[in-house]
Amino acid sequence: MSLVTTHHSLVVNEVPSVFREEHLGDLTTKITFQLVQKNPRLIAEVEAGNISDEVLKTEIVQLVDEFNLCCDRDELIRNVMNYMFGYGILQALIEDDEVSDIDVPRYNYCIVKRQGVKEVVEISFVNEQDFERFCKLIIIRNGGVINENDAHARVSDSYYRLRINVTIPPRSVTGPSLCIRKHRQSPYSLDDLVRVGMMDGLTKDHLERIMASSSRFIICGKGASGKTTLLRALLERTDRMERILVCEKDMELHLEGVNFIVQRIKKSGSQFENSLKQLIADGLTMSLDGYCIGEIIGDEAWEFVKAGHTDHRVFGTIHANSPKDVIQRLLMLIEPVVALSESRLERLIFESMDYIIHLENFRVADICQLKVEGDGRWLQSIV
């Protein structure tokens, strides 16, 4: 019988007796590393469910024969599959819905963020080489490419709802580093966000009115301030008759509404085949009601403003420390690609959005309405 029924049911929880043999753990990592070196595409295809795991198990047996290894083959196969498709010593943290970030800057040092508070956890890989093998493996099986020439990779694991960043030498002088951003398997609703302290009841009422009035908004804040969490909760309040295109670089929103058309940047090897800007531009031909950009980071900012300026609903997030900084950040992203004066661009930005929602430390700090009157433009706080 196959060990794999779905591409993420590969982790086998039973502890085989052969684990008592000290060399088995070493064989597991060595065989896994050989597979990563020899056929990374096969690993990615098995992970995606496109190829049966039996093909991969045959490869494992061939390596056992090639190296003339003396071991229990069935147990070795089980251990390699567990190592290859689980998250090893990080698995418990991956499955903990209270953990939002896992940061491993060194093979023997790990920091997690649990309910917004950072803490050091006692987790260590065997050595730097073992850690680098692990980092390469999780990038490859999630469809990424990483090697000495392309020493940084960012991928998503849609099953566990992870965004994974890895750097390895020579880019990372201090050794491999791993950063995992997690999103909850059970996403927060607006009521949940009141319960956990992101907002009070009055702020929730304001946000519900914003959603009911077909308003356009952008959510700002620092990294890990709760922008994506709030955006997801708000989008789930949209009318199911609204057709909304959601454009993401990595799969992070994980929306459940049937009215969302979710598109992601496609990556081929180390090159992106399209861009957020292209996804939005193409969407303008689809007779949509709204557009969402998971995170505005480049020239897609201009497509976002144009869509909002043509009476479409627009939603998105951006890294900025205040509502005023949002305007400056958008100007900085748009000015290199548009031959308009700063004053004209600023007016277009004000006319393309209704609200800026500012988050600090997983709490709504401010909701500002964008006002335009004559030649005047200003932000007015409503909470």
C-alpha positions in Angstrom: 0.0 0.0 0.0 1.2 3.5 -0.8 2.4 5.7 2.1 0.8 8.6 0.3 -2.9 9.2 -0.1 -2.7 13.0 -0.5 0.5 15.0 -0.8 0.4 16.1 2.8 -0.7 12.9 4.4 2.8 11.7 4.1 3.9 12.2 7.7 3.7 8.9 9.5 3.3 9.2 13.3 4.2 5.7 14.4 7.7 5.2 15.7 9.3 2.1 14.0 11.6 -0.2 16.0 14.5 0.4 13.6 14.7 3.9 15.0 16.7 2.3 17.8 19.5 1.8 15.3 21.6 5.0 15.6 22.7 4.9 11.9 19.1 5.1 10.6 18.7 8.9 11.1 22.0 9.4 9.3 20.9 7.2 6.4 17.6 9.1 6.2 19.2 12.5 5.8 21.9 11.1 3.3 19.3 9.4 1.1 17.1 12.5 1.2 20.0 14.7 0.2 20.9 12.4 -2.7 17.3 12.6 -3.9 17.3 16.4 -3.7 20.6 16.5 -5.7 19.6 13.9 -8.2 15.9 14.6 -9.0 14.4 17.7 -7.3 11.7 18.0 -9.9 10.4 14.5 -8.9 10.0 15.6 -5.3 8.1 18.7 -6.3 5.8 16.7 -8.6 5.1 14.1 -5.8 4.4 17.0 -3.4 1.9 18.5 -5.9 0.2 15.1 -6.3 1.1 15.0 -10.0 3.2 11.8 -9.7 2.6 8.8 -7.5 4.8 8.4 -4.5 5.6 4.9 -5.7 8.0 6.4 -8.2 9.9 8.2 -5.5 10.0 5.0 -3.3 11.5 3.2 -6.3 14.2 5.9 -6.4 14.9 5.3 -2.7 15.3 1.6 -3.2 17.7 2.2 -6.2 19.9 4.4 -4.0 19.9 1.8 -1.2 21.2 -0.8 -3.8 23.6 1.7 -5.4 25.3 2.4 -2.0 25.0 -1.2 -0.9 23.3 -0.2 2.3 22.4 -2.7 4.9 19.1 -1.7 6.5 15.4 -2.4 6.7 14.2 -0.9 3.4 10.6 -0.5 4.4 11.5 1.5 7.5 14.1 3.6 5.6 11.4 4.4 3.0 9.0 5.4 5.7 11.6 7.7 7.4 12.7 9.3 4.2 9.1 10.1 3.2 8.4 11.5 6.7 11.6 13.7 6.5 10.9 14.8 3.0 7.3 15.8 3.2 6.9 16.8 6.8 8.7 19.7 8.6 10.9 17.5 10.8 11.6 19.1 14.2 9.6 22.1 13.2 6.4 20.1 12.6 4.8 20.8 16.0 5.3 24.5 15.5 3.9 24.3 12.0 0.7 22.7 13.4 0.3 25.2 16.3 -2.3 27.7 15.2 -1.1 30.2 17.8 2.3 30.5 16.2 2.4 33.0 13.4 6.2 33.2 12.6 9.1 30.8 12.8 12.5 32.3 12.4 15.7 30.2 12.3 18.7 32.5 11.7 21.1 29.7 12.8 20.9 26.0 12.8 20.8 25.9 16.6 18.7 29.0 17.3 15.0 29.4 16.7 12.6 32.3 17.5 8.8 32.0 17.2 6.0 34.6 17.5 3.1 33.2 19.5 0.0 35.5 19.7 2.1 38.5 18.9 4.9 37.8 21.4 8.4 36.5 20.4 10.1 33.7 22.3 13.1 31.5 21.9 12.3 27.8 21.6 14.8 25.0 22.3 15.1 23.5 18.8 18.4 22.7 17.1 19.3 20.9 13.9 22.2 18.5 14.0 24.6 20.9 12.4 24.8 23.6 9.7 25.0 21.1 6.9 21.9 19.2 8.1 20.1 22.6 8.4 21.1 23.6 4.8 19.8 20.2 3.4 16.5 20.8 5.2 16.2 24.3 3.8 16.9 23.2 0.3 14.4 20.4 0.6 11.4 22.5 1.7 12.2 25.0 -1.1 12.4 22.3 -3.8 9.4 20.4 -2.8 7.3 23.6 -2.8 8.3 24.3 -6.4 11.3 26.6 -5.8 14.9 26.7 -7.0 17.8 27.2 -4.7 21.6 26.7 -5.3 24.9 28.5 -5.0 24.0 30.7 -8.0 20.4 31.4 -6.9 20.9 31.5 -3.1 17.6 33.0 -2.0 14.2 31.5 -2.5 10.6 32.4 -1.5 7.9 29.8 -1.8 4.4 29.0 -0.5 3.0 25.9 1.1 -0.8 26.2 0.5 -1.6 23.1 2.6 -0.1 24.5 5.8 -0.6 28.1 4.6 3.0 29.1 4.8 5.2 31.7 3.2 8.8 30.4 3.3 12.0 32.4 2.9 15.4 30.7 2.7 18.9 32.0 2.1 22.0 29.9 1.9 25.7 30.5 1.3 27.4 32.3 -0.5 24.6 34.9 -0.2 24.1 34.2 3.5 27.6 34.7 5.0 26.5 33.4 8.5 25.1 30.1 7.1 21.6 29.1 6.0 18.6 31.0 7.4 15.0 30.1 7.4 11.9 32.3 7.9 8.4 30.9 7.9 5.3 33.1 8.0 2.2 31.1 9.0 -1.5 31.9 8.5 -4.1 30.2 10.6 -5.9 27.1 9.4 -9.1 28.5 10.8 -9.0 32.2 9.8 -10.2 34.9 12.1 -13.6 36.6 11.5 -14.2 40.2 12.5 -15.9 38.9 15.6 -12.8 36.8 16.4 -10.6 39.9 15.9 -12.7 41.8 18.5 -12.2 38.8 20.9 -8.4 38.7 20.5 -8.1 42.5 20.9 -7.4 43.7 17.3 -10.3 46.1 17.6 -13.2 47.1 19.8 -16.9 46.9 18.9 -17.1 50.4 17.6 -14.2 49.9 15.2 -15.8 46.7 14.0 -19.0 48.6 13.3 -17.1 51.2 11.3 -15.4 48.4 9.2 -18.7 46.7 8.6 -20.1 49.9 7.3 -17.1 50.3 5.0 -17.7 46.9 3.6 -21.4 47.4 3.1 -20.9 50.8 1.3 -18.8 49.4 -1.5 -15.9 51.5 -0.3 -12.3 51.2 -1.4 -9.4 50.9 1.1 -5.8 50.0 1.8 -4.4 48.5 5.0 -1.0 49.7 6.2 1.4 48.8 9.0 4.7 47.1 9.7 5.5 43.5 8.9 3.4 41.0 11.0 1.1 43.8 12.2 -2.0 41.8 11.1 -2.6 43.4 7.7 -3.3 40.1 5.8 -5.4 38.8 8.7 -7.6 41.8 8.7 -7.8 42.0 4.9 -9.0 38.4 4.8 -11.7 38.9 7.4 -13.0 42.0 5.6 -13.0 40.4 2.1 -15.0 37.5 3.5 -17.7 40.2 4.2 -18.1 41.1 0.5 -21.4 40.5 -1.3 -21.2 37.1 -3.1 -22.5 38.9 -6.2 -19.3 40.9 -6.4 -16.7 39.4 -8.7 -13.3 40.2 -7.2 -9.9 39.4 -8.7 -7.3 38.7 -6.0 -3.7 39.0 -7.1 -0.9 37.7 -4.9 2.8 37.0 -5.2 2.5 34.2 -2.7 -0.7 32.4 -1.7 -1.5 34.0 1.7 -5.1 35.1 1.8 -6.7 31.7 1.3 -10.2 33.0 0.7 -13.2 30.7 0.8 -15.8 32.9 -0.9 -17.0 31.6 -4.3 -16.9 35.2 -5.8 -13.1 35.5 -5.6 -10.9 34.8 -8.7 -7.5 34.2 -7.2 -4.4 34.5 -9.3 -0.8 34.2 -8.3 2.4 35.2 -10.0 3.8 32.2 -11.9 7.5 31.3 -11.4 9.5 29.3 -13.9 12.9 28.3 -12.6 14.3 31.4 -11.0 12.3 33.8 -13.3 8.8 35.2 -12.8 6.7 34.7 -16.0 4.3 37.5 -15.0 3.8 40.2 -12.5 1.2 41.7 -10.1 1.0 44.6 -12.5 0.2 42.3 -15.4 -2.4 40.4 -13.5 -4.3 43.6 -12.6 -3.9 45.0 -16.1 -5.3 41.8 -17.6 -8.1 41.9 -15.1 -9.3 45.2 -16.4 -10.7 43.3 -19.4 -12.7 40.8 -17.3 -15.7 43.0 -16.3 -14.9 42.7 -12.6 -16.4 44.5 -9.7 -13.2 44.8 -7.7 -9.5 44.1 -7.4 -7.3 43.1 -4.5 -3.5 43.1 -4.3 -2.3 41.0 -1.3 0.7 43.3 -0.9 1.6 46.3 -3.0 5.4 46.3 -3.4 6.1 47.7 -6.9 4.8 49.2 -10.1 1.4 47.4 -9.6 0.7 50.4 -7.4 -0.2 52.4 -10.5 -2.7 49.7 -11.7 -4.2 49.7 -8.2 -4.8 53.4 -8.4 -6.1 53.3 -11.9 -8.6 50.6 -11.0 -9.8 52.5 -8.0 -10.1 55.7 -10.1 -12.4 53.9 -12.6 -15.1 53.1 -10.0 -13.9 49.6 -9.2 -13.6 48.5 -5.6 -9.9 48.1 -4.7 -8.4 46.5 -1.6 -4.8 45.8 -0.6 -2.1 46.1 1.9 1.2 48.0 2.0 4.1 48.4 4.3 3.9 51.9 5.8 4.1 53.3 9.3 1.1 55.7 9.1 -1.7 56.7 6.8 0.3 59.7 5.6 3.2 57.4 4.8 0.9 55.4 2.6 0.5 58.4 0.3 4.3 58.9 0.1 4.9 55.2 -0.4 2.5 55.0 -3.3 4.0 58.1 -4.9 7.5 56.6 -4.6 6.3 53.4 -6.3 4.3 55.2 -9.1 6.5 58.2 -10.0 9.2 56.2 -11.8 6.7 54.7 -14.2 4.2 57.6 -14.8 5.0 61.0 -16.4 2.7 63.1 -14.2 3.5 65.8 -11.6 3.6 64.7 -7.9 0.6 67.0 -7.2 -1.5 65.3 -10.0 -0.5 61.8 -8.8 -1.4 62.6 -5.2 -4.8 63.8 -6.3 -5.3 60.6 -8.3 -4.4 58.5 -5.2 -6.8 60.4 -3.0 -9.6 60.0 -5.6 -8.9 56.2 -6.0 -9.4 55.3 -2.3 -11.9 56.0 0.4 -10.1 54.8 3.5 -6.7 53.9 4.9 -6.7 51.4 7.8 -3.6 51.6 10.0 -2.5 48.6 12.2 0.1 48.6 15.0 1.1 45.5 16.9 -2.0 43.5 15.7 -4.4 46.3 16.6 -6.3 48.8 14.5 -4.6 52.1 15.4 -6.5 54.4 13.1 -9.0 54.5 10.2 -8.6 57.6 8.0 -11.0 58.8 5.3 -9.4 60.4 2.2 -11.0 63.8 1.5 -10.8 65.9 -1.7 -12.4 69.3 -1.9 -11.3 71.7 -4.7 -7.6 71.8 -4.6 -7.5 70.5 -1.0 -6.7 67.0 0.1 -6.5 65.7 3.6 -6.9 62.6 5.8 -9.6 62.6 8.4 -9.5 60.1 11.3 -12.9 58.4 12.0 -11.9 56.3 15.0 
